Every structure is written in C-alpha cells, then in structure tokens.
C-alpha cells in the first residue's frame, strides 16, 4: 500500500510517499505503530494525526487492504484572519 506524509512528518522522515507492506488484517493503528518504530516523528505525533484511507477520513480501527492509499495528516491550525 502507499503511505503519504505531510508537513513536519514528511520533512523529518525525509519522504513524501512510500510503498509499505503490512500483514493481512492490519488496521490503521498497526500501520502507524509500525512506522513509528522507524520514524520517531510519526510516533510522537501519532495521537494527533488524522488518517485517510483512499481519500476518506477514517479512525485508527479501520482495516487496511492491499492497494490502499493511506495519508497521515497532521492537525491543521493557524491561518490569517482579515477582520
């Protein structure tokens, strides 16, 4: 499956997208935990990341399947208000 990173996780991991293999029956939480072992930035942000599978927001208990595209999205904040 393809995993996509954004913002700080992308910068610190040194990649934007990568093909990864996960065991049959894995869930999003399993993928994030596995990636967190190799990439501390993912581990430290895990509870704040929003996940999407195949362009749909999902929870960490969502099952993954071969061919899925998973995006790990950091929380968005800030912005400029014009009053």
C-alpha positions in Angstrom: 0.0 0.0 0.0 1.0 3.6 -0.4 1.6 5.8 2.6 1.7 9.6 2.2 3.2 12.0 4.8 2.7 15.8 5.1 4.3 18.8 6.8 6.6 18.1 9.7 6.4 14.3 9.5 7.3 14.4 5.8 10.2 16.8 6.5 11.6 14.8 9.4 11.1 11.4 7.8 12.7 12.6 4.5 10.0 11.2 2.2 6.5 12.2 0.9 5.2 8.8 -0.1 6.4 5.3 0.2 5.1 1.8 -0.6 4.9 -0.4 2.5 3.7 -3.9 3.3 1.6 -4.7 6.3 0.3 -8.1 7.4 -3.1 -9.2 6.4 -5.7 -8.0 8.9 -3.8 -4.9 9.9 -5.5 -1.7 10.9 -4.5 1.9 10.6 -3.3 1.9 14.2 -1.0 -1.1 13.4 0.5 0.8 10.4 1.1 4.0 12.4 2.7 2.0 15.2 5.0 0.1 12.7 6.0 3.4 11.0 6.6 5.0 14.4 9.3 2.4 15.2 11.4 3.6 12.2 10.3 7.3 12.3 10.2 8.9 15.7 8.4 11.9 14.3 5.4 9.7 13.5 5.5 8.0 16.9 5.5 11.3 18.7 2.6 12.7 16.6 0.6 9.5 16.4 -2.3 10.5 18.6 -2.7 13.9 16.8 -2.6 12.6 13.3 -5.7 12.4 11.2 -5.8 9.4 8.9 -7.4 9.0 5.5 -7.7 5.7 3.5 -8.4 6.1 -0.2 -9.3 9.8 0.3 -11.8 9.2 3.1 -11.2 10.1 6.7 -11.1 7.1 9.0 -10.4 6.0 12.5 -7.4 4.1 13.7 -9.5 0.9 13.9 -10.1 0.8 10.2 -8.9 -2.3 8.4 -6.3 -2.0 5.7 -6.3 -3.9 2.4 -3.7 -4.4 -0.4 -3.7 -1.4 -2.7 -5.0 1.1 -0.2 -3.5 4.6 -0.1 -3.1 5.9 3.5 -2.5 9.6 4.3 -1.2 10.6 7.7 -2.3 14.2 8.1 -1.1 16.4 11.0 -3.6 18.7 12.6 -4.1 22.0 10.9 -4.0 25.2 12.8 -3.3 28.9 12.3 -4.2 30.9 9.3 -4.6 34.6 8.9 -7.9 36.3 9.7 -8.9 39.5 8.0 -11.4 41.5 10.0 
